[in-house]
Amino acid sequence: MGKVTIRDVAEKANVSIASVSYVINGVEGKVSEEKSKRIREAIKELNYIPNLSAASLVNRKSKLIGVIIPQTEDYHQAVLDNPFYSQIVGGIEARARECGYHIILSGVDKGKMYFNMTTQRNLDGAIIMGVYREEFYEDLKKVKIPIVLIDSYINDTYFYRINVDDEEGGYLATKYLIEKGHKNIALVTGTIREDGVVEKRFLGYKRALREASLFYNPSYVIEESVSYECGLKAGREIAWKHPEVTGVFASADIIAFGVIQGIVDSGKIVPDDISVIGFDDISFSRMFIPPLTTIKQEILEKGYKAVDILVDILNGEVDDTPEKTALPLKVVERKTVKSLID
């Protein structure tokens, strides 16, 4: 038998070709439940593989969503080296698949034009993480497809945006250490750029210190990259150069893991000698030894929400004015913070 066609499926299920097309393209409201069941059984029995390219020519939809992760720091790493991105992309892919879409994932080096992929791949829409206000952001406005931004602090209403309150998260983390009796608190973080996630968490750190009337010491802020390696180096630096520091806020869990290992490599113990709190609550946080105390954000929910909004835009089911959606944060207590209060 030659290649199975949509006509073969229609004949097998005793329905029209149009009915098969509706089911394949997820427009099942036009097909009865009984017919839909017969069509799916015929597809399975005949091992029919739909020609998605042909379908996209008919309905002018590729059923593809671009997921773009700009590299905003000088430290080069693979796109999914940071487990935070692995989780959020996993959430995006799972929800996209539920909605009948597939994703194309792309990392874009610092300073490169990350909007090119949106115009060259016939995408229906795109989800972009961590965009800053710069010349490329203005170019994104010229792209004629819907775009949802994640973790982007750009104060206009051109795109739908999904964030957490990162300033509040930095405040909660630092305040938690202060409430446990810590006064000399270091911050280990990625590059602090204006109107970025890292800057907001840094500002939350400073607000908590100020509120508690604690001195802000710039030498306690170690700013480099969101990576395990930079956390490792910072942990060793804190242990050797700042023996008075008893608490560390790492602005991402992946940094916190490195900080803890660096502290341990220097002959000190977490949390007995130095306490550490992270940010994100990636899945590895509860598996780490000791399990990491951290600020939990709903990572998978960010991915789900981005796809839901994008699909609603594609279906014409959202308001004309884009909105910003803020997801909740909370402290998750585990084993890396020690109370100094008797």
C-alpha positions, 0 to 999 in steps of 0.5 A: 500500500502506498502513502496513506492520504486524507482521502483514505481516512475519510473513506475508512471512517465513512465521512467527508474529507472536510470532516477529517480536516476539521479533526486534524486541525482541532476544529472539532466543533464542526464534527459530531462526537461520533464522527470524530471518534470514527476519524481518530480510529481510522487515523490510528488504524491506517497510521496516517500522518497529517501533512502539516505543511499543506494544512498551514498553506490552506489555513495560513497557520503554521501551528508553530510558536517561537520561544526565544531566550536572549543571552543578556550577559557576557558569560556564554552558556547553552540555552538550557544550562539554567534549569529555570529555562528548562522548566519554563520551556517545558511548561510552554511546550506542554501547554502548546501541545495541548492547544495543537501547537508546536514550539521552535526554541532559539537562544540568541547571543547578546546584542544579536537581532532576536526578532529575525526568527519571528519573521523567517520561520513562518511563526504564528506567534512568539514568546520572548524572555527577558527583553530589555528596552533597546533598539531591538525591542522597537524592531519587535513592534514591526513584527506582524505576529502576536508576541508575549513577553516573559520577565521583561520590565518595559513600561508600555502596553504594546505587548502582553507581559507575564512577570513576578514582582521581582523587587518584592521577591528580593525583599522577601528573601533578604527580610527572611534572613534578617528575621532569622537574626542575620545582619551582614548579608551578601548578595550574589547576582547576575549582571545588574542592568536597568529595568531588568529582573536582576536589578529589581531583586537587587532593589528588593535586597536594598529595601529590606536592609534599609527598612531594618536600618542595616548598613548597605555595604557595596562590597557584599554585592558580587555581580557577575553572571547567572551561573553555577560557576560564578556562584561557586567563585562568589561562595569562596570569596565570601567565605575567605574575604568576608568572615563577618557575613552570615547570610547570602541571598543568591538571586537565582537557585542555580547561583545558590547551588554554586555559592553553597559548594564554594562555601563548603570548599572553603571549609565552612558549613551551610547553614551552620556557618553561613546561611543561603537563600535562593530564588525560583524554586526550580525542581533541583532545589528540593533535591539539593543537599542540603535542600535549598530555602528559596523564593518560590515562583510558579515557573510552569504556570508562567509557561502555561499562562504565556501560551494561553494568552498567545493562543487567545490572541490568535483566536481573537479572544482577548481585549485590544489593550495588552495587560501585564500579569503578575504571578505570586511569590512565597518563601519556601523554608528548607535546610539552608538558613539557620536562625541566629535568634535564641 
